Structure formats: C-alpha cells, structure tokens
C-alpha cells in the first residue's frame, strides 16, 4: 500500500534511507519530516518526479549552475554535455541580426531576413537546448532557453510575409492608419509581456555572475524600448524611431553578452589556453567560497 510520503517500494526505501544526504535532510527537517521520521529524497509532498540525481543533494535546483557559463559541473554518472552554450549562441545570433535591422544598419529596415534565423536557429535549436537543460536538471536554464526559443518562433510567425496574415488581420489596406496603429499596440503588448518575463529572470541572476546579469539586463532594456517604440507611434502609425534604435542597440549589447557567456561555457582546459572571466558577484556563493578557501575561479567550479 502506498503511503503519503512516496512510493511503497522496499528497495527504494532501503536505498534512500541509507543515503547520507537524505539522512541529513530528514534529521534537520528540511523535507518537513513527521516528528523526526526520515523521508526519501524524492518525496517533496509525495511527488516522485520532484527529484533529480545531481550527485550532490536530493533537491531539484531552481538555478543549479548548469546555465551559468564557466560554472558547469557534470552530474555524477551523467553522459550529457552542457547545452547552455548552444542555446546562448542561438539566441545571440538571432538577436544580433534583428537588432541590426531595428537600428537600420546599411539602410535595411525590413525584418524578413530574420524569419529564417528565428525559425531555424533562435527558435528550434534554442528550444532543443532548453529541453536538454531540463534533462540535466537545471530549471532556470530550461525555462529561459525554452521560453526564448518559443519567443523567436512566435516572432517569426508574426513576421512571416504573407504566411500567417497576422498583421493583415489588423490592417485592411495600405492606407488603413487605424489598423496599423492597432497592430503596433498589439505588438507592444507582446513585447511588454516579454519585458516582464525577462525582469523575472533578471532577478534570478543577482547571485550569479556579472556577465550573466548584464545579458538579461540589456535584453530587458531592449524589450522595454522596443515596446515603447510601438506604443509611442506617430500619427501615421510609424513606431518611434529613437526608441526603436535604442532597443536595437541594447539588443546588440545583449547579443554580445550572450556570445561572451557562451564562450565562457565552451572554453576549458581541453580546448583553450585561457579561461573566460565571468566575474562573480561578491555576495554569491562561489565568490564567498573562493575567498574562504583562497581558490581560483576554476578551482571552485
């Protein structure tokens, strides 16, 4: 008979009751033990799916380090590579191309070219990288990469010329200014929603690294200014040029920070003569550990 604390399997009970991590958690009441009774590491309210083998503890980490470039630590008995650099690279290139168009570099203002990149690289590849972040047990990385992969796919759907006719649903003709304004406002809603989401992720980087924080900081500002550009449109339904360019510049900064973080996750002793500095915040766990043990950044990984 199943109990309220998990799955009634004597082998599992035996295995987890002899796990020193689980023993420690149960003794300290971390898992909400019943008057000192030991609970298995996968209980968490009776949900056996809320457990992953991190090789360190029985908790499912919300921000376990896999998505922090330069802090990758392979999990015991796991054969997966670090998917974060792939997702960051896909995000960086797609953001770079669209931001150049938003700025109007070399007179290019139509975003048609970004549709292919958004579908194939920023969308599909980043979404796959996010799913692999889920497989390696990193909730933050899975949420961020999968969400931005979905963002690029949805943006490509909006921008596909003559494909999904999303803008045409608002604009009935080339002189329909009211329809153009309605589309800009709706697109602004879309962008401001991503600004809110990115702000949430930004708050989760405050105990990470400076390089990682600035990636989401610049991206947050890019979404904000691009949304403002749509809301502050002219009487002819043209998005505010200055705000649109400001969003493009912040997008460029975010793209280069994403590439920088990807390089930090790729470069190691096997393929590089140097380690990319990511600058831990002084209050982060890694920085405090480094100060207390006098270890280098790589040694604390």
DAURNOR-V815232 format. One record per residue. PSI is psi in whole degrees, 0 to 359 (none if undefined). NEAR is the number of other C-alpha atoms within 8 Angstrom. Layout:
PSI,NEAR / PSI,NEAR
//
This chain:
135,3 / 143,6 / 175,7 / 355,5 / 4,9 / 213,13 / 130,8 / 83,9 / 113,6 / 326,6 / 318,6 / 321,8 / 317,10 / 317,8 / 312,8 / 334,10 / 344,11 / 7,8 / 119,8 / 328,6 / 315,9 / 320,16 / 316,11 / 318,8 / 318,10 / 319,15 / 329,11 / 358,6 / 20,9 / 320,8 / 15,9 / 49,6 / 149,12 / 95,6 / 45,4 / 357,8 / 139,8 / 142,11 / 151,11 / 157,11 / 346,10 / 12,14 / 283,14 / 62,9 / 20,6 / 15,10 / 104,9 / 346,10 / 351,6 / 35,10 / 140,11 / 149,10 / 100,9 / 352,11 / 357,6 / 316,6 / 173,8 / 7,12 / 152,10 / 102,11 / 137,8 / 334,7 / 70,11 / 1,10 / 341,10 / 326,14 / 359,13 / 103,13 / 138,17 / 354,12 / 19,11 / 127,12 / 111,7 / 142,6 / 146,9 / 132,7 / 15,4 / 138,6 / 11,4 / 145,5 / 172,5 / 114,9 / 351,10 / 313,16 / 325,13 / 312,11 / 320,15 / 320,14 / 319,11 / 318,13 / 317,15 / 311,14 / 317,10 / 319,13 / 322,12 / 312,12 / 312,9 / 323,11 / 322,13 / 322,11 / 320,13 / 325,11 / 331,12 / 33,10 / 133,8 / 29,4 / 7,5 / 121,7 / 344,9 / 129,6 / 18,9 / 322,8 / 330,7 / 345,11 / 313,13 / 316,8 / 321,11 / 321,14 / 310,12 / 319,9 / 299,12 / 330,19 / 289,17 / 308,11 / 319,13 / 324,18 / 317,16 / 319,9 / 321,15 / 322,18 / 325,10 / 331,10 / 324,17 / 322,11 / 325,7 / 359,8 / 27,11 / 105,17 / 317,13 / 310,10 / 319,14 / 318,14 / 314,9 / 306,10 / 317,14 / 320,14 / 315,9 / 333,13 / 317,16 / 326,10 / 313,9 / 323,12 / 315,13 / 323,8 / 321,10 / 325,13 / 318,10 / 321,10 / 352,9 / 118,10 / 119,7 / 10,5 / 302,6 / 351,8 / 37,9 / 315,7 / 326,8 / 337,7 / 336,7 / 319,10 / 119,13 / 348,8 / 170,5 / 342,6 / 9,4 / 86,9 / 321,11 / 322,8 / 321,10 / 319,11 / 321,10 / 319,9 / 316,11 / 319,13 / 318,10 / 320,8 / 327,10 / 322,13 / 317,9 / 314,8 / 322,12 / 331,11 / 319,8 / 332,9 / 316,12 / 315,8 / 317,8 / 327,11 / 321,10 / 315,8 / 323,10 / 320,12 / 334,7 / 359,9 / 1,10 / 346,9 / 24,9 / 243,12 / 160,14 / 318,10 / 320,11 / 321,14 / 314,12 / 333,10 / 309,13 / 332,13 / 311,10 / 322,12 / 321,13 / 316,12 / 325,11 / 312,14 / 319,13 / 311,12 / 326,12 / 324,15 / 317,13 / 321,11 / 323,14 / 320,14 / 325,10 / 47,8 / 159,13 / 176,8 / 339,6 / 3,6 / 22,11 / 127,9 / 149,12 / 120,12 / 314,8 / 316,7 / 324,11 / 319,14 / 322,11 / 317,12 / 324,16 / 318,16 / 317,11 / 327,12 / 323,14 / 315,12 / 317,11 / 321,16 / 315,14 / 326,10 / 324,13 / 317,13 / 320,11 / 314,9 / 325,16 / 318,14 / 321,11 / 328,13 / 339,15 / 320,8 / 121,12 / 189,10 / 342,8 / 340,5 / 3,6 / 149,8 / 359,6 / 160,7 / 132,10 / 121,8 / 136,6 / 354,12 / 87,7 / 142,10 / 142,11 / 332,6 / 1,7 / 158,11 / 321,7 / 318,10 / 317,11 / 322,10 / 320,10 / 320,12 / 323,8 / 333,6 / 354,6 / 39,6 / 158,9 / 170,7 / 317,8 / 326,8 / 336,6 / 354,9 / none,9
//
